[in-house]
């Protein structure tokens, strides 16, 4: 019976089996670019067994599984260490462009004459062959050999420890990292996105608190909810009169019309609500918070309008800062928005209802009407129009938006004159329809 080999002897026996894999690397040099310097390794082939069919990739992994077998696979021919980090950064900056440095060219001239060079970068190999007439090879087997050398690099190069290589790697990585960053050409879009998100969050909180004011104050003055339907005006009226008993003495001319004011005062006298006692301070505190949120939102709108005037002055003059920002954020850049047609701009923000309405896969008992506007509904010219004319006005407005977007992208030094002119044309067209 054959005695089974111990695990310690398996790397040495496997080397006898994989020597045929290195038939491809006879008389070849491997170029390895490490953070500490450039190294040249000669591929060793002691025995040739070309009649054995083996998997070269698996054999290369086995060959570099330990420092001993790695030393039997490749041997160090030359190693040129960088004098400092500055030289290393200059060399790798040139390698990034596919150009070898002067030190690398001198190293190859001295050690690779008449040899075939194994390189990890095919672009670098073409340049080396053009400058030094050295044949270069790059394939999957070379990349696997390159990985093996990287795993055992400190054992193959004398005088270089793992700690020193880690220091070199950190220094070169931090030096090369800024060059790998992609410049953000739409950096002006970042504050616009944050303003729109913050506006949505503040508006949600303000509406929640305003509904709490309506619910609590409704026990005291339930008729006020039918008279004043706007949440902000409702809160200001509650803040101003505090109790319904004071409504007759308070002047609401700055908030409400004459008829609405008279109706409010008459209803306050005959109201069937309960009296306020312990809840009164809490309601006043909620009203104060709602008004603070409203003031904060007005400041955010002003800042957003300022940013949008820099980014897209004509679209801002036509639609306002908030609606223009929503269109810009939807397409993530002014260039993408400029490529849209007028009908595409008209449907922005209405995709959830548009595509199900046009879908033929969903069985429908009755035809589903398609939406006529998305974000454009938030503009005053569309929102204040009669319902039957909103689709036509949104179509006219979308055409003007397409013109203004192209003017903002390609025009220089025209300001917002185009946007103001388009706004007057849309208003004139809307007045003709109605």
N, C-alpha and C positions, 0 to 999 in steps of 0.2 A: 504494500500500500504506500501511496505517496503521502509524505507528511505535508500537512497544510502549512502554508507560509504564514508567519506572524505579520501583523499589520505594519510593523516597522520595516519589513523587507518588501512590502508591496510596491512602494514608489520605485525601488531599484529594478524590480522585475517588470513593472509597467514600462520603464524606459526602454527595455529591449523590444517591447511590442510596438512602441510609437515612433521608433527611429525612422520607419518608412514614411511617416507623415512629413518629415523635414526634408524629403527629397526635393520639395518645391523651393526650399530656401538655401540651396547650395550656392556658395560664393555670393552671399547677399549680406548687406549691412542694414541694420534697423536704426532709423533716426527717431529718437525719443525727445520730445520737448517737455522738460520738467520745469516747475517754478524756480528751481535752483540753478538750472543751466541746461545746455544741450548735451545729449549723450549719444554715442554711437556704439551699437552692439553688433557683434558678429554672430550669426546663427551657426551653431555647432552641429555637425552631422558625422558621427563616428562610424556608424554602420548604415548600409543601404540595403533595405529589404523592400524593393519595389513590388515584389510579388504578393505582399500581404495587403489585403484591402482593409483599411481602417478608416474611421471617421476622424478627419483631421481636427475638427473643432473640439471634439471630446478629448482627443489626445493632447491638444494644446492646454486644455484646462487641467488635465492630469499632470502635464509637465511642469506647470507653474503652481502646483499645489503646495510645494515646500521649497525653502531656499536651496536645498541640495539639488533637487531635480531642475530647478530654475537655472542654477549655475552650470548644469550639464547641457542645457538647451541653448543658452546665449552666454557670451562672454563680453565684458566691457573692453572696447577698443580705445575710446577717448571720451573724456568728460571735461567740458569747458564750463566752469561755474561762473555765474555773473558776479562782478565785483561788488555791486550794490543793487538796491531795488530799482533805482532810476534806470540803470541799464536793462534790467529785466523788463520793466514796463515798456521801454522803447522797442526792445526786441519783439515782445508779444504784440505790441501795437502794429508793427510791420507784418507779423505773421497773420494778424487778423485780416489784413488786406491782401494776403497771399504773396508777400514779398519777403525773402530771407534777409536777415541782417548781415552786416559785414563780418561779424564774428562767426556766424554760421557758415557763410561762404568760405572763410579761411579754414574752418574745421573740415568742411567737406573736401576742399582742395588737397589738404594734407593727408587724408585718410581714405578717401573713396575713389581714388584713381583706378579705373578699370573694374570697378565693382558695380553691382546693381543695388540701388537704394530702395528700401521699403519705407514708405511715407504714409502718414495718416491723413494728410490733406492732398487730394489730387491736384488742386490748383497750385499748391506749393511745389508739387512734383513737376508740373509742366514748366514752371519758372526755373527750377533747378536744372532741368534738362536743357532748357534754352540757354542758360548762362554758362553752365559747366560741362555740358555734353555728358551728363551722367544719367544712365537709364534709371527710371523710377517706376515702382510698382505700387499699386493700391488696389486691394480687394478685400473681401470679407476675412480671408485667412490672415492677412496682414493686420487687420483691426483686432482680431482675436489674439494675435501675438503681441500687439501693442497693449491690450488689456492685461495680459500676463506679466509683461515687464512692469507695468504700473503697480501691480499688486506686490511685487517683490523688488521694487526699485532700490530701497535702502539697503537690501542685502546684496544686491549686485554691484552697487557703487560703494567703494570703500571711502571712509572719511565723512560720510553723511548719515546722520542719525535721523530717527523719526521725528524727534522734537525740532531739529533744524529744518527739516522739510516742511513741517507744519507751520513754522514761522514764515518761511518763504511763501507758502501757499496763501496764508492769510494776507500778507503784505501785497502780493501780486493781485489777489482777488479784490481787495479794497481799492487798489489803484485802477483796475480795469472796469469795475462795476459802473462808474458814471458814464462810461462810453457805451454801455449796453442799454442804457435807459432810452426809451422811445420818447421823443419830445411830444408834448401835448399841445397841438396847435389850436385846440378848442378850449384852452384854459379859461377863457372868458365865460364858457358855458357852465363851469363848476359852481360859481356863486349864484348863477341863475337857477340851477337845479336845487341848491340848498334853500334859496328864498321861496321857491314854489312849494317845496316839501314843508317848510316851516309854516307857510301860509295855510296849507291844508290842515296841519296839526292844530294851529291856533284857532282856526275857524271851527273845527270840530269841538274843541273844548269850550269855545264861546257859545256855540249853539246848545251844548249840553247844559251849561249853567243858565242860559236864557230860558230853556224849557223848565228848569227847576224853579225859576222865578215865576213863570206863568202858572205852574202847578200850585205853588205855595200861595201866591198872591190871589189866585183864583178863588180860594176859600173866603177871602175878604171882599173881593170885588170881581165876581165872575163875569159881569157884563163888559168889562174892559177888554177881554180877549176877543170879543166880536167887533168892538169898535176899532181897536188898534191891532192889526194883524202882523205888522213887522216886529220882529223880536227886539231889535235895537231901540226902536221908538217906544215899544212897550216898557222896556227897562228904564229908559230915560223918564217916561211919565211916572213910573213907580218911584224912581229916585227923587223926582221933583215934588210930588205931592205926599209921599210917605203913606198917609192914610186917606181913604176915600172921603173922609169928613172935611179934609182940607182942599178938595178938588175945586170947590166953588171959589176959593180965595186965590188959587194959583193961576198964573197967566201961562197958557200953553201956545201962545201965538207963534213962538219960535220953533215949535215942533209940529203942531197940527194945524189944519185949516180951520176956518171959522165954523163951518157946519159940524165938523168932527169935534171941535172943542165944546160947542154948545150941547151936542149929544152926550159927550162924556160927563159934563157937569150935571145934566138933567138925570142921567142914569145913576150918578153917585148919590143923589138924594133919595131915590127910590130903590136902591140896591138891596138885595136879599141876603148878602153875604154876612159872615160872622165878623166879630170884632177881632182886632189884632192885639196881642198881648206879649207873649214870650217869643213869638216867631218874628216880630218886627225887626230886631237887630240883625237876625240872620238874613232876612230878605234884603235889608240895606247893604249888608256885606257882600251878598251875591251880586247885587246891582253894581256895586263898586268894582268887583272883579270883572264883570262883563264889560264895563266901560273901559277898564284898563286894557283888556284884550283887544277891544276895538281900536284903541289908540295905538297899541302895538302893531296891529294889522295895517293901519294907515301908514305907519313908518316903514313897515316891510314893503308895502306897495310902492312907496316913494323910492326906496332903494332899488327895488326891482325895475321900476321905470327908468331909473338912471342907468343901470347896467344894460337894459335893453336898448336904450338910445345909443349907446356905444356899439352894441352888437348889430342891431338892425333898426336904424332910425325910422325908415319909411314904414316898415311893418308895424312898429310901435305907434307911429302917428295914426295909422289906419285902424288898428285893432285895440290899442291899449297895451300896457306892459304885461298884464297877467295872461291874456289870451295869446299874445305873441310869444311869450315864454313857453306856454304849453305846446304850441305848435313846434317850436324849436326843440324842446326837450323830446317830443315824440319821435322826431327824425334824427336827433342827437347831433346835428350839425346844420349850418345854413346851406352848405353845398347840397346835401341830400334833399333838403326841403325845396331847393330851387329846381330840382329835377322832376318834381311832381307836377302833374297837370292840375288845372283848376278843379276838376271833378274829384281828384284825389285829395286835394286840400280841403274840399268841402266835406268829405267823409271822415277826416281825421277826428278820432275820438268817438266815432259811432260804429266801430268795427264789430262790436259784440252783437248789435242788433241788425247790422247790414248783411253780414254773411249768412246768418240763419234765415233771413227773409228771402235771400236769393237762392238758398240751397234747394235742390230738387230731391234730396234723399229723405227729407223729413216729410211725411204725409200731412197735408193741410186740408182741413175741411173748408176753410175760407182763405182767400188770398191775403197774405200778410203785407201791409204797406211798408215800403222801404223808408228808412230815415232820410231826412233832407238836410240835416246839419249835425255836426259834432261839437267841437270846441267853439265854432263860430256862433253858436246860440248864446254864448255868454256876452257877446257884444250887444250894446244898447240898440243898435240899428236893427238887429234881428229879433232880439227879445221883446222889444216894445212894439213890434209890428203885429198886425192881426194874424191869426193862426194860418189862414189860407194863403197868405203872401210870404210867409217865412221862408219856404223852400226857394222861391224865386229870388228873394233878396239875398239869401245865403249863396245862391249860385253867382249872382253878380258880385258879391263881396269876395268870393273865392277867386274869381278871375282877377280882381284888383290885387289880391294878396299875392298871386303868382307873379304879377308884374313887379310889385314892391320887393319881393324876395330877390328877384334877379337884379334889381337896381342896387340893393344893399350888398349883394355879393360881388358884382362886377363894377358898379359905379364908385367913383372916388370924388369926394368933396362936394357932393350934391345936397347933403343934409337930408332933411325930411320933406322937401318940397313935393316930391312925387307922391308920398303918402298922404299929405294934406290934400293935394289935388284929387287923388282917388277917393278920399273920404267924402269930399263935396259931390263928386259924381255919383257915388252910391246913395247918398242922402237924396239927391235930386231924382234918381231913378226910383227910389222907394216912395217918394211923394207922388210921382206920376202913377205908380201902381195903385196907390190907395186913393 
